[in-house]
Amino acid sequence: MTEQAVTGGKDAAHDVQRLKRNAVGTLGVIFMAVATAAPITAMVGNVPIAVGFGNGSHAPAGYIVATIVLGLFAIGYATMAKHITTTGAFYGYISHGLGRIVGLAAGGLITMAYVVFEASLIGIFSFFFQNLLQSQFGVQIHWIVPALLMLAANTILTYFDVNLTAKVLGVFLVTEIFMLSLGALAVLFKGGGPKGFAVGEILNPIGAFQPAAIAGASAGLGLFFAFWSWVGFESTAMYGEESKDPKRIIPRATMLSVLGVGLFYVFVSWMAIAGTGPEKAVDLAQNADTASEIFFGPVRSTYGDWAITLFNILLVTGSFACGMAFHNCASRYLYALGREGLSVKLQRTLGATHPTHGSPYVASFVQSGITLVIILAFLFAGMDPYIHMYTLLAILGTMAILIVQSLCAFSVISYFHIRKNHPVSKHWFKTLVAPGLGGIGMLYVVYLLWEHKDAAAGTASGTLLFTLTPWIVVGLFIFGAAMATYFKLRDPRRYELIGRVVFEDTVVRD
């Protein structure tokens, strides 16, 4: 699977091993992107925190705000995807828009984010798996057992054709959506809860910026958890080289993922709070033992305890699907960085694809090895899979990915308006106003995370990893920029390769 790749739009080209083409269609890309958002985990895990300690019963309004901001970002992102098709996605886009130095710095940062997200999801998967076995069978096992089982399953499934992963994730995603919809529709058909649908109290966008009426509550925390629920949607672009028609599929899948997930989140969280009752929902959310009742209560009262058992099973399968999706993302970023030609050894190893399946199998094994080291580090440190591994790694990855998303938004503006590429696609709204507002919105979320990082981390905020988190992000960014600068000064030929692997058959021609 070695083919010619256009490098930086120049005549010079070099051979790289590319991923399997025409392997996945629009639905497959959407399944893999939405799976990284983990709808059932995002709703049951994030909404109660937003309700209890953020913007209270206005939490669904926070999802409306997030949908608008991320939708604006996605407009520019999708336009960029029509012209640049590369597995590196953010890395490639930023390299073309803001230059190679910022591009390589962002590439290292986003790769780290996806790498740690898999371990983070393995942490919450292990927590849900333990709870399921304990509640249903009275069996207690150490969290390392399900953690290693999930890592092994991820490694095996992602070794093969990406279409296999898409099918597995599709099944799990459909069951998640079915379960969440089951509870939401029950409230809808009943006509709401104690106060009906409480539209004005729950969906007023102004309420998204108002804290709950309790001491210490912060609207910013609620908004942050709303944005956190989308992490991973942007992974659509990294499947461009493997999709059947990337010029159309990737932009379409990106917009459908962002807006579809947003509308679904608003509806489900609205019905959960309305069904429980706004005041009662806030009271329940403030206690860790009852927080999930915001969702479980309406489901139990309508369908019975069997539905709660199914809910708990789907929390396990949903977190597994999310972790596997992030394994795919991390593998492709490692592969994208490896194949660039910055190092011949890396190009032959990380940049290699399977001769039959067309998968980045070496990068996948490397990702599994890194994740194993992370898991064992938390194990030997005596840390908890949920309180520590899930929370701390999620905060680290989210901080990195939000910064890179902001850079990507501004790279769209630079690519079309400053560097004046593809004037046919240049548009005052799609490539200027929308990504500009989206980028500013992302920077605001970075600020929210910084302001509320202690609250987001909870009891894990006193750990060394939490203290080092911002320094890890800054350090990786500086390291990537320094590497690019070194290549620029000492090896211009390699410097020219940074972020420039795109394929002729996937380039839109004006």
N, C-alpha and C positions, 0 to 999 in steps of 0.2 A: 504493500500500500504506500509505496514511495511515489510522490508526484511533485511536479514543479509548483513552486509557490512564488507569487509575485512579491518582491521585497521593496516596500516603500514606493511602489508605483514606478520603479525603475526597470530597465531592461534586464539588469542582473538578477539572476534567480539562483536559488539553491534547493537541493532536494531535501524534503522532509518526509517523515512518515505521517500520513494524515489519518484521521479517524474515518470510520466507515460512512460513506455518503449514502443518502437516501434511506437512512435507517429508521427515521421517526417522522411522524406527521404532526399536524397542529395539536391534536388531542394529546399525543405523547409528550410534546414539549410543555403543554399546559399542566399535565399531570405532574411532571417532574418539578416544575416551578412552584406550583401551588403546594405540593407535598413538603417543600422546604419551609413553607409558612405554617404547616401543621395546624390546620383549623381547629381541631378538637382540643389540642394542647394550648393553643393561643387563647381560645375562649375560656376553658375551664381554669387555666392557669393565670391568665393575665387580667381578665375582666374583674374577678373578685378583688384583686389588689387595687385596680383603678377605682372601683366602687367604694371600697372600704377606706382607702387612704389617699385617693386622688380627687377626681371630680365627681364623686358620689354617683347619684342616679343619672347624672349627665354623661356617664362613660360612653354610651353609644354616640353621643354628639362628638366625642373625641375621635371616634372612628370615622365620622363624617369629615372632620377636619383632615384627618390623615389620608382619607381617600382622595380628597381634593388636591392636597400637596403632592402625594405620590403619583396621582394622575397627571399633574402638570409635568413632573419629572419624566414620567413614562412617555409623554408626547415627544420630547426631544430625544430621549433614549431610543425610541422606536424609529425615529427618522434617521438617526445615526446608523441603526442596524440595517437600513436599506442599502447602505453604501460600504460598510465595513463588516465582513463576516469572518470572525475569528473566535476560536475557542477561548482566547484570553479575555474577551468581552471588555470589562472595565479597563484592564491593562492595555488592550489594544486601542480602545477609544480615547483614553486619556493620553496615550503616547502620540496619537495623531492630532489631538486637539490642543493639548497643553505642552507637548514636547516630550522627548525621550527621557529626560532626567526625572520629571514629575511622573511620567508613565511607569518607569521601573520602580520608583519609590512606592507608587500606588499598587503596582503588581505584587510586590513583596507583602504589603499590608493586607490586601484582599486575600491573598493566598493563605496567610496566617489566620485570617478570620474564618475562612471555610474549613481549614484544618482543625481548629479548636471547636468549631460548631459540632462536628461529628462526636467528639468526646463529650461535649456538653449534653447532646441528645442521648448518648448512651447512659449518662448519669440519670436523667429523668426516666428513661426507659426502665432502668434497673429498679428505680424507686416504685414505679407503677407495677412492674412485674412482681416485686416482693409483696406489695399490698394485695395484689390479685390472688396470689397463692395463699397468703395468710387468711384473707377474708373468705375465700371459697373452699379451701381445703385444709386450713389450719396448719399449713406447711411453712416452715421458716427456712430460708436459705440466705447465704451471704450474698451481698449485692454483686460481688465480683463474678459470680456464676452467670447470671443473665447478661452482664456486661461483656464477658468474653464470647458468649453465644451470639450476641448481636454483632460484635465485631467480625466474628468468623462468617456469619451470614452475609454481612455487607461485602466482605472480601470475595466470597464465592460468587454472589449474584452480579457484582459489578465487573467480574472478570470477562463475562460474556457480552454479546451484542447489547447495545444500549436499549434496544427494543424490548428485551426481557425485563430490564429494570423498569421501563415505562409501563409495562403490563402489570407488574407486581405493585408498583406505586399507584397505578390506576385503580386496582381493586381496593386497596386500603383507603385511598382517598374517597372513593364513592361511599364506602361504609361509614367513614367519618361524617361526610356531608349528610348522609341518610340519618344518622343518629342525632346530630344537632338539629336537623330539620324536623325530626319527629317531635322533639320537645317544643320547638318554636311554633310549629303548626298547631300543636295542642292548645297553646295559649291563644293563638290567632282565632281558632274556631270556637273557643270558649268566650271570645269577646274581651280578652284581657284578664286582669286580676282584680284586686280590691278596688283599684281606681281606674278600671278599664285599661285603655292603652296608654294613658298619661302622655300623649304626644308632646304637649307643650313643656312638660316637666322633664322629659327624657331626651327629646331630639332637638331641643333648641341649641343651635351651634354656639351661641354666646355662653351657654352653660358649660361648654367644654373648657372654658378658661376660668371657671369658678370652682373653688375647692369645696369639698363636702363640709357640711356644718358640724365638724368635729375638730377637736384640738389637734394640731399637727398635720392636718390634711393639706395636700398641695395639688392644685390643678395641673401643674407641670408634670407631676409624677403620673397622673392619669393619662396625659397626652403622650408621655414617653412610652408607656406600656401599650398604648394604641399603635404607635409606630413600630414598636418592637414586634408586634404580631405579624408584620409583613416581611420580616427579614428573609431574604432568599428569592423573592419574586423576580429579581433582576437576572436570575440564572437562565432565563429564556435564551439570552443572546449566546451563551456558551455552547448551546446545542445547534448553532447555525450550520456548522460544517457537516453535521450529521443529519440535518433535516432535508426533506425532499425538495423544498423550494424556499430557501432561507430569506430571499428578498421579500416574500409575502408572509411566510409562516411566522418568522420571529417578531416583526412589528405587530402582527395580529395577536399572537399568543401573549405578548407583553401587555398590550392594552386590555385584553380579556382577563388576564390574570389579575392585574391591578384593580380594575373596576369590578370584576366579578367577585373577587375576594372581599373588596371593600363593602359592596352592597350586602353580601352574605353576612359579614361581621356585624354590620349595623343592624340588620334584621334579627339575627340570633341574639345579640346582646340586648336589644330593645325588648324582644319577647320575654327573655329570661327575667329582666328587671320588672317589666310590667306584670308578668305572671306571679312573681313573688310579692310585688308591691314595693314601690320605691323606698319607703322608710325601712321596711323589713329587710330589703336587700342590703342596705347600708349596714344595718345591725349584724346580719349574718356574715357579711364580708370581713368584718373586723376581727372575727375569731377564726383562726386557722382550721379548727375542727368543724366549723359549719360553713365555711366560705363556699364550698362546692355546692351547697344546697340551693344556691341561686339557680343553678341549672338542674340539679337532681330533684328538687322539690316538685316543680311542675311535671317533670317526667314521671316521678313516682306516683303522684296523685292521679295521673291520667292513665298510665299503663301498668303500674305495679312494680314490685321489686325486681322482676326479671329484666326490666329495661335498665335498671341501675347496674345490674351485673353485666349486661351488654355494653353499657357505657364504659365500665371499668376495663372490659376487654379491649374496647376500641381505643382507650387511652394508651394501652400497651402497643397495639398495632400502629396507631397514629404516630407515636414517638419513634417507633422503629422505622416507619416509612420516611419520616423527616430526617432521621440520622442517615439513612441510606442515600437519600437525595443529596445531603451535604457531602457524603463520601464521594459521590459522583462529581460534585462541584469542585471539591478540593483536588481530586485526581486530575481533572481537566485543567485547572490552573497550574498545577505542578508540571503537567505535560506541556502546557503552552509556554511556560518559562524555560523548560528544558529543551524544546525543539528549536528555539530561536537561533542557536548557533553561537551563543556567547561562550559556550564551552563544548568542545567536540565530545568529551566523555558524557556530558549531560544530554547532548543531542542523541547519543546512541543508547542511552539508558532511559532517563525520564521522558525523553522525546520519542520513545519507541512505541509503536502500536502493534497489537496482536495480528499476526499474519492472516488469521481466519476471521476473528470476531471484530477486528478493527477497533478494539477498545484500548485505552491507555493503560494497559495492564501493569507495566512496570511502575508507573506513577501511582496506580491503585495499591500495589503492594507496599510502596514507600509510605503512602498515606496510612495504611493499616499499621505499619511499624511505628510511625510517629504516634498514632492514637493509642497503641498498646503501651508505649512508654508513658504517655500522659495518664492513662488509667492506672497503671502500676504506681506511678508517683503519688496519686491521690490515695491509693490503697495503703501504701507503706507510710504515708503521712497520717493515717488514721482519720481521714476526712469522710464526710457523708456524701453519697452520690447526688442527692438533691440539693441540700443546703450549700454544699461547697462546689462539687464538680459541675453540676448544671448551671448554677447561678453565676459563679465566678467566670467560667469560660464563656457563658453567654454575654456577660457584660463586656468582657475583653473583645470578643468578636464583634459585638454590636457597635462598640465605640469605633473600631477600625472600619467596619463596613459603611457606617454613616458618613465618616470623613471621605471615604473613597466615592460614595454616591454623590456627595456635594461636588467633589472635583470633576466627576463625570458630567454632571449637569453643566458646569461652567466650560468643560471641554467641548460640549456641543456648540455653545455660542462661539467659542474661538474657532472651531473647525469650519463652520459655515460663514461667519461674519468677519473674522479677523484674517484667517488663512484663506478665506474665499474659495473653499472647495465646493464642487457641485452646486453652482449658482441656481440650477433648476429647482433644487430642494430648499434653498434659502427662503425663509418665511418669517415675517415680523412676529408671529405668535408661536408657531411650532418650534422654531430654532432659536428664538431670542427671549420673548416674554415668558413662555411656559417653562423652559429649562432654568431661566433666571430665577423665577419665583420658586420653582421646585428646589433649586440649589440653596437659596436663602432659607427655605423651610427646613431643609436637611441640616443646615448649620444651626438652626434654632433647636432642633432635636438633639444635636450634639451638646449644645448648651444645657438642655434639660437633663440629659444623662449626667453631665458633669455636676450639675446642681443637686441632683437627687441620687447620686451613685451610692451613697451610704444606705438610703432607704431601699433602693433596688437590691442591694446585696444582703440586706437584713443582718442576721447574726454572723454572716461570713465577712462582714466589712472589716473585721479586725485582723484578717489574715495577711500574710506577706504578699501573696499573689494579688490581692485587691490593692494593696499599696503600690505595687509595681506596675499595675495595669496601664496607667497613662504613660509611664516611662517606656514600657514595652512597645506601645503604639508609636510614640515619638522616635524611639531608637530604631525601629524597623524602617520607618519612613526615611530617616537620615541615612541609614545604611544603604538602602536602595538608591537614594539620590547620589550618595558618594560613589557607589559602584558605577553608575551611569556616567558620572563625571570622570572617573578614572578611565573608562573606555573611550570617552570623548577625547581625552588628552593623550592617552597612550596607545589606543587601538581604534582609530576612527572607523575602520571597516566593520568591526563588531558593533560599534556604537550605532552605526546605520541600521543594524538589524533589529534593534530594540522595538518591540511592538509592531513589527512590519510583516509578519507572516499572514498574508491573506491569499485567497485562491482565485485565480482568474475566472473560474466557472461560477463564482459566487459574487463577483463584483458588478454592481449596477453601473451601466454605462450611460452617460448623458446623450 
